[in-house]
Amino acid sequence: MLYYMIMAGGIGSRMNSPELPKQYLKVDDEPILVKTIRNFEDFGSFAAGVVCCPIDWIEYTKAMLLEYGVSSGNITVISGGKNRNCSVKNGCRFLSENYKITDDDIVLTHDAVRPFINSRIIKENISAVNESGAANTVMPVYDSIIRSDCGNFLTDLVNREGVYRVQTPQSFKLKSLEKVINSLNDEELAFYTDVASIFHDKGFEVKLVRGSDDNIKITTPFDLAVAQAILSNRP
C-alpha cells in the first residue's frame, strides 16, 4: 500500500503572516495546503493520507479541507510535533495504529508548502523506494557555492559538482521509517533537518530522485509571488 504524510506544522515566521500560518495562505484563490494535497489525491494510488499540523489548527484544517472538497475519509488531520521529525513520528504512529502495515508499504513525506509536486516525481519516488528502500528528491546546484566560518568573510569555495538542493517528497518503506524515527533521542530528533539524512547516517542507501524547478517551497512573501507567477503561466 501507498501512504502520504503532509508536514504542515510550520507557523510561517518568515512569511510575516502572524495571523495565518503559511500553509493556509491562498495562491490563486485556494490555500497552499489544499493545492498540495490535491496532487496526491489526484495521483489516485494512495490508501490514505495524514496531515500533521499544529494542534491549535486541527479543527481549522479539517473545516478547510471540507470546504475545498478534499476531505475524503482517507485523509486524517493529526497533531504534529515540536519539530519536523516529531511530526513524522506522530504520523508513523497513526498509520501503524490504524492500518495493517506490511513490510512492502511505502510512505511519501512532503512539505505542505510545496504545492507544485507532479506525478512524475511521485512515481519516481515510489520506484526508488521499491529499489533501495529510501528516496530523496533533489535538484542540482547551479550557483557558485562558498563557505564562511564566521559569516562575514569568505573562507573557501565549495565544489558544486555533486552538490544538490533538497526538495520533498522524501520517501521510505513505512516500517523502516517508523523503526528509524523511534530509535532517535530528543536531541537527535531536533538535530536532523530531514529524514533522508537520518537514513543515510543509519546505514541505509538513499536513492536520489530529480525534482523540478517549480517544486518550490513557499516560505517568504517572494516565494508566494513566484508561486502565483507559476500558476499564471500554466495553461
N, C-alpha and C positions, 0 to 999 in steps of 0.2 A: 504494500500500500504506500501511497504518497501522502505526505502531510506538509503543510507550510506553517511557518511561525513568523508573524509580523512584529517587529520590535518597535513599539510605539511609546516607549517610556520617557522620551525626552520632554523637556519643558520649554525648549526654544529660546534659551537665553541670548543666543547670538542673532536671533531674528528680531529682537527689540519688540516682542509682542507679549507683554506681561499678562494680558487677559486670556490669551488663547495660545496653547502650545502649537508649535509649527505644523504638526501633523494634521491639525484641524483647520488650518488656513485654506482658503479656496484658491484654486487655479482654474480659470475658465468655468467659474460658477459651480465647481464641485470640490469638496475637501480633498486634500492631497492623499490622506489615508484611504479614502474611498477609491480614488483612482488606482492606488497601489493594489488594493485587494481585488479590484476588477480584473487585473491582469492574471491573477492566479485562478480566480473563478472562471474566467473565460477560457483558460487553458483546458479545463474540464476533466482532468485526471486525478484530482486530489480528493482523498477520502474525507479530509477535514482540515480546517484552518484554525489557528489560535492567534488572537491579537493580544499582546501583552502591553498594557497601558498603565499610567499612574492610577492608583487605587481611587483617587478622588474623581477620576474621569471615566470610570467604568460605565456608569449609567448614561452619561452623556454620549459615550461611544456607541453603546447599544442603540440608543434612540437615533443617532445619526445614521447608523447602518440600516436601520429600519426605514428611515426617511428616504434614503437614496437607493433602496431596493437591493441591498447586499447583506441581508440578514437571514440567510438560509440557516436551517438547523445544524449545518455542518461548520458554521463559524461561531466560535466561542470567544468572548472577551473576558480576560482574566487580569488579575493584578500583576504588574511587572515587579521587578526588584529594585534595590538601591543602585544597581549598575546593570550594564547590559548582560553580563554573564549570569547574574542572579535572575534576570528575566528569562534567559534561556533555560535556566534550571527550573523555574516555575513552569515554563511551557512544557518541558520534558515530563515533569511530574504529572501535569494534567493529562497529557496524551497517554502516558503509561497507565494512569488510573482509570481512564475512560474508554480506551480502545485495546483490542487484543494485538499487542505489538509483537511482530516476529523479527527474526534476525535480518530479514531482507527489506524491512520497511525503511523508507527514506524520508528525511525532513529537510526542507529548504528554509533557512533563516534569512530574513530580508528586512532591510531598513524600511520603516513606514514612510519615510520621506524620499524614497526613490520610486516615483510613480511611473517611470518610463521603461521598466524592465519589459523585455519582449519574450515571445515564445521560444525563439532560438536559444536565448540564454538559459531559460528554464529547461529545455530539452537537453542541452549540453551539460548542465549541472547534474541532471538525473543520470545521464550516460557516464559521466565522470565518477559519480559515486558508485555506480554499478561496477565500474572498472577498478577503482582504487579504495573506495570506502569514504573518501572525503574530497570536497572540491572547494575552490576559492575563485571567485570571479575577479578578474584583474584587467587593467589596461596598461600598455607600455607608457613609460615616462618619456616625453619628447623635449621638455625643457632641460637646460643645464641644471645640475644639482650641486649645491655647495654644502659644506658643513661648517658650523661655527661653534667653538667650545664655549664662548662667553655670550654669544648673542649679539655682539656689537661689531666684531671683526671677522673677516674670512679666515678660516683655519685651513681648509683644503677643498679641492674639487672632488666630488664623488663621481666615479664612472657610472654613467646611466645605463650602460649595457647590462641587461638582465635585471633592471630595476623596474618595478611595477607599482601602479596605484591600485589599492584595494577597493573594490566595489562589493556589492552583495547581489545575489544571494551567496551565502556560504552554506554548503550542503553536506549532509552526513548520513550514515546509517544511524537510525534513531537510537537503537540500543547502545551503540558505541558512544554517541553524543551524551546520552544520559550517564553512562559509566564514567566518562572522562570529566564531565562538568561536576559530578558528585564527588570526584576524587580531590577537588581543589579546596584549599582552606580559604578563609575570608580574605587574606592578603593576596592570594593568587587570583581570586575572583575579581578583585579590584585592580590588579596589575595589568592583566591582559586586556587589550582593546578589541580583539576579535578572536573568535573561537578557532579559526583555522590555524592560528599561531599556536594555540594550546595543543591542537592535534599534532602539529609538527614537533613541538617540544616533547610530546609524549611518545614519539617514535613512529607516528603514522605517516604514510605517504599522502600528500595533499596534491591532487591534480589541479592544474590551472585551467580555467575556462576564460576565454576572451570576452570581456564585457562589451560596452558600446559607449560612444562619446555622449549620447543623450541619456545614459543611465545615471544621471546626476543625483547627488544628494542635496536636497533643498534645505540649506542651513541658515542662509543670510538673506536679507532683502534683495541683494543682487541675484542670488540663485532663484528667487521667486520670479524675478523679471525674466531670467533666462528660460525658466520653465514655461512661462506664458508665451515667450517667443517660439519655443519649440512647438507648442500646440498651435500657434497661429500659422506656422509654416507646414503643418500637416494637412494632407488632402481631406 
